[in-house]
Amino acid sequence: MPTVQTVYLGDLRTQATHLQSGTTIITDAPTDNNGKGEAFSPTDLVAGALGSCMMTIMGIVARRDEIDLTGSQMEITKIMSAEPPRKIAKIEVKLSMVTATEISDTDKAKLERAAYTCPVALSLHPDIEQAVTFEWNVAVER
C-alpha cells in the first residue's frame, strides 16, 4: 500500500497526502530555483526529516530510559551545492537538549548515538555532510 500520494498543483507547487492520517504538506520551489518559496521546498523537507528523525529516535530511547526531553529544540540549516548539479551539500543540525533532571554523560552519549543512527541519517547519501551539534540542559522555558 502506498505511503504518500502527491499531486502536482501547477506553478511549481505540490500537495503530498500521508494516506494513513490524511495529513497534507504543500511544497513550493524555493525562490533561488524559480519558485515562490511560500512553503517548504522538497529539499527543506529532507533537512527537516533528518532533524525530526533524530529527535524521534532520541525520544524513543529517552522514554525507554525514563528521561524527559520535553522542550528540547533544534535548528536545521540546509546548504545547497554551489556547483551543478543542484543538490543538498550539507545539513547542519543544532540540538538544544533540555532534560527534567541532570543526566549522566553515559545517557547523553547513548542519546547522541541514537540521533546519529536514525533511519534518515543512515539513508542520506554519504556525500551530504551531516554537521550535528548538541547542547545539553539549555535553559528553555517549559
C-alpha positions as CSV (number, residue, x, y, z in Angstrom):
1,M,0.0,0.0,0.0
2,P,1.4,3.5,-0.8
3,T,2.5,5.7,2.0
4,V,2.1,9.1,0.3
5,Q,0.1,10.4,-2.7
6,T,1.4,13.6,-4.3
7,V,-0.4,15.8,-6.8
8,Y,1.2,18.5,-8.9
9,L,-0.9,21.6,-8.4
10,G,0.9,23.7,-11.1
11,D,3.1,26.7,-10.7
12,L,5.9,24.6,-9.1
13,R,3.7,23.5,-6.2
14,T,2.8,20.0,-5.0
15,Q,0.4,18.6,-2.3
16,A,1.5,15.4,-0.6
17,T,-1.0,13.5,1.4
18,H,0.0,11.0,4.1
19,L,-2.5,8.3,3.3
20,Q,-2.7,6.7,6.8
21,S,-3.5,10.0,8.6
22,G,-4.8,12.2,5.8
23,T,-2.3,15.0,6.7
24,T,-1.1,17.1,3.9
25,I,2.0,19.1,3.1
26,I,2.3,21.7,0.4
27,T,5.7,22.2,-1.3
28,D,6.9,25.1,-3.4
29,A,10.1,25.5,-5.4
30,P,12.5,27.9,-3.5
31,T,13.0,31.4,-4.7
32,D,16.5,30.6,-5.8
33,N,15.1,28.0,-8.1
34,N,12.3,29.7,-9.9
35,G,9.7,29.3,-7.1
36,K,7.7,31.5,-4.8
37,G,9.2,30.0,-1.6
38,E,5.7,30.1,0.0
39,A,6.1,26.7,1.6
40,F,8.7,24.0,2.4
41,S,10.7,23.1,-0.7
42,P,11.3,19.3,-1.2
43,T,14.9,19.7,-0.1
44,D,13.7,21.6,3.0
45,L,11.6,18.5,3.8
46,V,14.7,16.3,3.6
47,A,16.6,18.6,6.0
48,G,13.5,18.7,8.3
49,A,13.1,15.0,8.1
50,L,16.7,14.5,9.3
51,G,16.1,16.6,12.4
52,S,12.7,15.2,13.1
53,C,14.0,11.6,12.8
54,M,16.9,12.4,15.1
55,M,14.7,13.8,17.8
56,T,12.1,11.0,17.4
57,I,14.7,8.2,17.8
58,M,16.2,10.1,20.8
59,G,12.7,10.3,22.2
60,I,12.2,6.6,21.9
61,V,15.4,5.9,23.8
62,A,14.6,8.6,26.3
63,R,11.2,7.3,27.0
64,R,12.5,3.8,27.4
65,D,15.1,5.1,29.9
66,E,12.7,7.5,31.6
67,I,14.4,10.6,30.5
68,D,12.2,13.6,29.8
69,L,13.3,15.6,26.7
70,T,10.2,17.8,26.6
71,G,11.1,21.3,25.4
72,S,14.2,20.2,23.5
73,Q,14.6,22.1,20.3
74,M,16.7,22.1,17.1
75,E,17.7,24.5,14.4
76,I,18.3,22.9,11.0
77,T,20.2,24.6,8.2
78,K,20.2,23.2,4.7
79,I,23.1,24.2,2.4
80,M,22.8,23.6,-1.3
81,S,25.8,22.8,-3.5
82,A,27.4,25.8,-5.2
83,E,28.1,23.9,-8.4
84,P,25.8,21.8,-10.6
85,P,24.1,19.5,-10.3
86,R,21.8,21.2,-7.8
87,K,21.7,19.1,-4.6
88,I,22.0,19.3,-0.8
89,A,25.6,19.6,0.1
90,K,25.3,19.9,3.9
91,I,22.7,19.8,6.6
92,E,23.6,21.4,9.9
93,V,21.6,20.3,12.9
94,K,22.0,22.1,16.2
95,L,20.1,20.3,19.0
96,S,19.4,22.2,22.3
97,M,18.5,19.4,24.6
98,V,16.5,20.0,27.8
99,T,16.1,17.4,30.5
100,A,13.8,17.5,33.5
101,T,16.8,16.3,35.7
102,E,20.5,16.2,35.2
103,I,21.5,13.1,33.2
104,S,24.8,11.2,33.0
105,D,27.4,11.5,30.3
106,T,26.6,7.9,29.5
107,D,23.0,8.7,28.9
108,K,23.9,11.8,26.8
109,A,26.2,9.6,24.7
110,K,23.5,7.0,24.2
111,L,21.0,9.6,23.1
112,E,23.5,11.2,20.7
113,R,24.4,7.8,19.2
114,A,20.6,7.3,18.7
115,A,20.4,10.5,16.8
116,Y,23.4,9.7,14.5
117,T,21.8,6.3,13.7
118,C,18.3,7.4,12.9
119,P,16.9,5.9,9.7
120,V,17.0,9.2,7.8
121,A,20.6,9.9,8.7
122,L,21.6,6.4,7.6
123,S,19.6,6.8,4.3
124,L,21.1,10.1,3.1
125,H,23.8,9.9,0.5
126,P,27.3,9.9,2.1
127,D,28.2,13.0,0.0
128,I,25.7,15.0,2.1
129,E,27.6,16.3,5.1
130,Q,25.7,16.0,8.3
131,A,27.1,18.5,10.8
132,V,25.4,17.8,14.2
133,T,26.0,19.6,17.4
134,F,24.4,19.1,20.9
135,E,24.0,21.5,23.8
136,W,22.7,19.9,27.0
137,N,20.5,21.3,29.6
138,V,19.9,24.6,27.8
139,A,17.5,26.8,29.7
140,V,14.3,26.7,27.7
141,E,11.0,27.7,29.3
142,R,8.8,24.6,29.7
